[in-house]
C-alpha cells in the first residue's frame, strides 16, 4: 500500500510542476522535497510517472522550473558550474559511491556525506582485470544502481543522435568531451571498471544447464550498458591524429608518463596506452568468449544463455585494434585471432539475408579488412579448421582460409542486394591473404572459380562502370597463389585447369559495339545478379539453419554510405625481408572516353590504372538503368589490355598438355591421380618473374568515422527499449525504418 501512496504523491508533484506557469523559487523546499521524499520509487516507475511529453512541455513553457529541478537533484554548491557539467560530475561521483555502487571499505555503517568527494576511486574499481587485481564481492543492488547511472550517462551523451550526419570531424560531442577530460577525477577508474566488467563477464557461469532461467543475471544488463558507454566515449576520429605503427614503435611504454601526449579524450588515451601482455590476454580472451557465446552448442536446446550485445563488442574490438596498435599486433601474434575470426564469419553468414543487419555485415567485414592488412593474419589462416560450428555452408575439410572463402562466396551469391557495396571489400581481404595460403581445399578452390565465372560474364562486365574490378581482384588472388604458394595448391591448380575456358574467354573478350550490346541483352534474360547454379553447394553442415530474412516489421536504422575501397585502403608493397613499404597513390589521369567522372563516387577522377584501380562504391544497376552511362569499345579496351592473365596463361600452356597426355596414356578419369601428378609437378623457371606482393591496408578516414557513429548510435537506439528512452523523439543522425 505504501508503495502505491508514494507513487501517487510523486505523480501529484509532477502534475504540480507541469501545470505551474510561474517560476518556483529554489528556496521553496516544501515543493521541491516532494520529488525525493520517498526513495522506494524505481527508475521504471519514474519513467512511467514522468511522461516525456510533460517534461518537454515544462522545458518549453517554464524552463527555469526544469533547471531548478535538475540543480536540486544535483546539489553542488561548491562552484557555479554549468548544469550539464555538474550533472556529469555528480553521475561520476555516484558511480563510486560507497554502499550505493561500490562496497564501503569502512567498518562503520554511517558514511559521512563528504566521503564521496574525498575517496580514492582507484581503490573501488568494479572488477579485476586491467590495472586492478582484486575482484570485489558481487552485489546485485550495486549492479542495478550502476546500470541505471550508465543509462543516464548514455542519455546525456545522446546529443549526437539529434545532429545530422556530417563528415566534419571537429564536431566532437561536448558531453563526451567533458566527461572524458581531466575535469572528471574518476576518468581512469571508470574506464578501467567498464573495460574489466565487460571483459571479465562469463554468461555461462558455472555451466549449469538452464541456469539463466532459474536465476536473474544482474550482471548482464550492466555489461551491456558498460559496453555501450565504452564505445560512445571512444567515438574519436583517429584519422585526424597520428597513429602508431603496428609494432607499437611510436608509443612509449604504455599507461605511464613518458608517452607522447595522447588525445584529450582520456578514455582513448588510456586505451591506446595499455601494453602489458597479461592485460592484452585478458581483453582478447574476454571479447572472444563473449563473441563466441551465441555459437555455443549444447545437447539440451536453449540450455545455455545467449548474449545479444555482439554488435557493441565488435565496435569495441574495432576501437581496441584501431587505437592500440600493440594490441592489434598481440592479437595477430598467435592463433587466438581465429577465436575472433570464427564468430565474425558466423555472424556474417547468419545475417547475409537480413536487411535489418546490414550494419553488422559492414562492421564484420571492416574488422577482417583491418586484420588482413597484416601478414600474420594470412599465415594464421592456414591452421586447420576443426571447430564444428553449425553454419549454413557446404561441409568441407580444410583450414580457416577455406572457411573464410566459403563464407564470402555464400555472402556474394546468396546475400541480399544491399550487400553489393561490400563485394570490393570481401575480395580485397581475399587478395590480402592469398600470398600466404598454403593449401586450399577443393571446395574453396571451386568457390573462387565460380566467382570468377560469374563476374566475367559479358552482361555483368558491361552493365556497370566498375564491375570489372572484381575480375582484377580474383585474377590477383590466383596469381599470388600460383607465384608464391604453388607447391601446396594442387586443388586450385586443378580447378583452374578444369575451368580454363573462363580465362580464354576473358583473354578474347569482344570489344566491338555490337558484341557489347549483345552482352547487355543477355542481362534482360538473366535478372539474377550472379548465377547461383553449378556452384556445387552440396550438403550444408549438420544442425545449421538457413540464413533467414528479417521478420516483416523489424525496426532498423539507416546508415551513411561507406567510402569506396580506394578511400578505405592504401597500398603497401611487401619487400623481400617481409617489411611493408607504403606506395604513393597514383596521380589521377583524365577518364577515358565513355567513362564520365559522374559515374564514379565522390567526384573522383578515375586513375586510368586498372590493375589496381580506384574503386568507387558499386551500384550494380544504377549506372546502367539510369541510362547515363553506356559501355564503349574504348572503355572495354582500356582495362581489357591490363588484365593480369600472363601467369595463368603460362601455367595452362605448360600443364594442360601434360594432364591431357596422362589421361590419354593411362586412360585416367580419376581426379585423385591427376591431383597426385599436380602435387609433384613444378613450374620453377617456367613462370614469369614473381610480381611484388601488394597489400591494401585499411586507413582511418573521416568517412568511416561517421559511418561508425551512425551505426553505433543506431544499435544503442534499438537495444534500449526498457525504458524506451529515445523512441518518438526527433532523431536526425539516422532514420528509423521498418523492414
Rosetta blueprint (number, residue, H / E / L):
1 X L
2 X H
3 X H
4 X H
5 X H
6 X H
7 X H
8 X H
9 X H
10 X H
11 X H
12 X H
13 X H
14 X H
15 X H
16 X H
17 X H
18 X H
19 X H
20 X L
21 X L
22 X L
23 X L
24 X L
25 X L
26 X L
27 X L
28 X L
29 X H
30 X H
31 X H
32 X H
33 X H
34 X H
35 X H
36 X H
37 X L
38 X L
39 X L
40 X L
41 X L
42 X L
43 X H
44 X H
45 X H
46 X H
47 X H
48 X H
49 X H
50 X L
51 X L
52 X H
53 X H
54 X H
55 X H
56 X H
57 X H
58 X H
59 X H
60 X H
61 X H
62 X L
63 X H
64 X H
65 X H
66 X H
67 X H
68 X H
69 X H
70 X H
71 X H
72 X H
73 X H
74 X L
75 X L
76 X L
77 X L
78 X L
79 X L
80 X L
81 X L
82 X L
83 X H
84 X H
85 X H
86 X H
87 X H
88 X H
89 X H
90 X H
91 X H
92 X H
93 X H
94 X H
95 X L
96 X L
97 X L
98 X E
99 X L
100 X L
101 X L
102 X E
103 X L
104 X L
105 X L
106 X L
107 X L
108 X L
109 X L
110 X L
111 X L
112 X L
113 X L
114 X L
115 X H
116 X H
117 X H
118 X H
119 X L
120 X L
121 X H
122 X H
123 X H
124 X H
125 X L
126 X L
127 X L
128 X L
129 X E
130 X L
131 X L
132 X E
133 X L
134 X L
135 X L
136 X L
137 X L
138 X L
139 X L
140 X H
141 X H
142 X H
143 X H
144 X H
145 X H
146 X H
147 X H
148 X H
149 X H
150 X H
151 X H
152 X H
153 X H
154 X H
155 X H
156 X H
157 X H
158 X H
159 X H
160 X H
161 X H
162 X H
163 X L
164 X L
165 X L
166 X L
167 X L
168 X L
169 X L
170 X L
171 X L
172 X L
173 X L
174 X H
175 X H
176 X H
177 X H
178 X H
179 X H
180 X L
181 X L
182 X L
183 X L
184 X L
185 X L
186 X L
187 X H
188 X H
189 X H
190 X H
191 X H
192 X H
193 X H
194 X H
195 X H
196 X H
197 X H
198 X H
199 X H
200 X H
201 X L
202 X L
203 X L
204 X L
205 X L
206 X L
207 X L
208 X L
209 X L
210 X L
211 X H
212 X H
213 X H
214 X H
215 X L
216 X L
217 X L
218 X H
219 X H
220 X H
221 X H
222 X H
223 X H
224 X H
225 X H
226 X H
227 X H
228 X H
229 X H
230 X H
231 X H
232 X H
233 X H
234 X L
235 X L
236 X L
237 X L
238 X H
239 X H
240 X H
241 X L
242 X L
243 X L
244 X L
245 X L
246 X L
247 X L
248 X L
249 X L
250 X L
251 X L
252 X L
253 X L
254 X L
255 X L
256 X L
257 X L
258 X L
259 X L
260 X L
261 X L
262 X L
263 X L
264 X L
265 X L
266 X H
267 X H
268 X H
269 X H
270 X H
271 X H
272 X H
273 X H
274 X L
275 X L
276 X L
277 X H
278 X H
279 X H
280 X H
281 X H
282 X H
283 X H
284 X H
285 X H
286 X H
287 X H
288 X H
289 X H
290 X H
291 X H
292 X H
293 X H
294 X L
295 X L
296 X L
297 X L
298 X L
299 X L
300 X L
301 X L
302 X L
303 X L
304 X L
305 X L
306 X L
307 X L
308 X L
309 X L
310 X H
311 X H
312 X H
313 X H
314 X H
315 X H
316 X H
317 X H
318 X H
319 X H
320 X H
321 X H
322 X H
323 X H
324 X L
325 X H
326 X H
327 X H
328 X H
329 X H
330 X H
331 X H
332 X H
333 X H
334 X L
335 X H
336 X H
337 X H
338 X H
339 X H
340 X H
341 X H
342 X H
343 X H
344 X H
345 X H
346 X H
347 X H
348 X H
349 X H
350 X H
351 X H
352 X L
353 X L
354 X L
355 X H
356 X H
357 X H
358 X H
359 X H
360 X H
361 X H
362 X H
363 X H
364 X H
365 X H
366 X H
367 X H
368 X H
369 X H
370 X H
371 X H
372 X H
373 X L
374 X L
375 X H
376 X H
377 X H
378 X H
379 X H
380 X H
381 X L
382 X L
383 X L
384 X E
385 X L
386 X L
387 X L
388 X L
389 X L
390 X L
391 X L
392 X L
393 X L
394 X E
395 X L
396 X L
397 X L
398 X L
399 X E
400 X H
401 X H
402 X H
403 X H
404 X H
405 X H
406 X H
407 X H
408 X H
409 X H
410 X H
411 X H
412 X H
413 X H
414 X H
415 X L
416 X L
417 X H
418 X H
419 X H
420 X H
421 X H
422 X H
423 X H
424 X H
425 X H
426 X H
427 X H
428 X H
429 X H
430 X H
431 X H
432 X H
433 X H
434 X H
435 X L
436 X L
437 X L
438 X L
439 X L
440 X L
441 X L
442 X H
443 X H
444 X H
445 X H
446 X H
447 X H
448 X H
449 X H
450 X H
451 X H
452 X H
453 X H
454 X H
455 X H
456 X L
457 X L
458 X H
459 X H
460 X H
461 X H
462 X H
463 X H
464 X L
465 X L
466 X L
467 X L
468 X H
469 X H
470 X H
471 X H
472 X H
473 X H
474 X H
475 X H
476 X H
477 X H
478 X H
479 X H
480 X H
481 X H
482 X H
483 X H
484 X H
485 X L
486 X L
487 X L
488 X L
489 X L
490 X H
491 X H
492 X H
493 X H
494 X H
495 X H
496 X H
497 X H
498 X H
499 X L
500 X H
501 X H
502 X H
503 X H
504 X H
505 X H
506 X H
507 X H
508 X L
509 X L
510 X L
511 X L
512 X L
513 X H
514 X H
515 X H
516 X H
517 X H
518 X H
519 X H
520 X H
521 X H
522 X H
523 X H
524 X H
525 X H
526 X L
527 X L
528 X L
529 X L
530 X L
531 X L
532 X L
533 X L
534 X L
535 X L
536 X L
537 X L
538 X L
539 X L
540 X E
541 X L
542 X L
543 X L
544 X L
545 X L
546 X L
547 X L
548 X L
549 X L
550 X L
551 X L
552 X L
553 X L
554 X L
555 X E
556 X E
557 X E
558 X L
559 X L
560 X L
561 X L
562 X L
563 X L
564 X L
565 X H
566 X H
567 X H
568 X H
569 X E
570 X E
571 X E
572 X E
573 X E
574 X E
575 X L
576 X L
577 X L
578 X L
579 X L
580 X E
581 X E
582 X E
583 X L
584 X L
585 X L
586 X L
587 X L
588 X L
589 X L
590 X L
591 X L
592 X L
593 X L
594 X L
595 X L
596 X L
597 X H
598 X H
599 X H
600 X L
601 X H
602 X H
603 X H
604 X L
605 X L
606 X L
607 X L
608 X L
609 X L
610 X L
611 X L
612 X L
613 X L
614 X L
615 X L
616 X L
617 X L
618 X L
619 X L
620 X L
621 X L
622 X H
623 X H
624 X H
625 X H
626 X L
627 X L
628 X L
629 X L
630 X L
631 X L
632 X L
633 X H
634 X H
635 X H
636 X H
637 X H
638 X H
639 X H
640 X H
641 X L
642 X L
643 X L
644 X L
645 X L
646 X H
647 X H
648 X H
649 X H
650 X H
651 X H
652 X H
653 X H
654 X H
655 X H
656 X H
657 X H
658 X H
659 X H
660 X H
661 X H
662 X H
663 X H
664 X H
665 X H
666 X H
667 X L
668 X L
669 X L
670 X L
671 X H
672 X H
673 X H
674 X H
675 X H
676 X H
677 X H
678 X H
679 X H
680 X H
681 X L
682 X L
683 X L
684 X L
685 X L
686 X L
687 X L
688 X L
689 X L
690 X L
691 X L
692 X L
693 X E
694 X E
695 X E
696 X E
697 X E
698 X E
699 X L
700 X L
701 X L
702 X H
703 X H
704 X H
705 X H
706 X H
707 X H
708 X H
709 X H
710 X H
711 X H
712 X H
713 X H
714 X H
715 X H
716 X H
717 X H
718 X H
719 X H
720 X L
721 X L
722 X L
723 X L
724 X L
725 X L
726 X L
727 X L
728 X L
729 X L
730 X L
731 X L
732 X L
733 X L
734 X L
735 X L
736 X E
737 X E
738 X E
739 X L
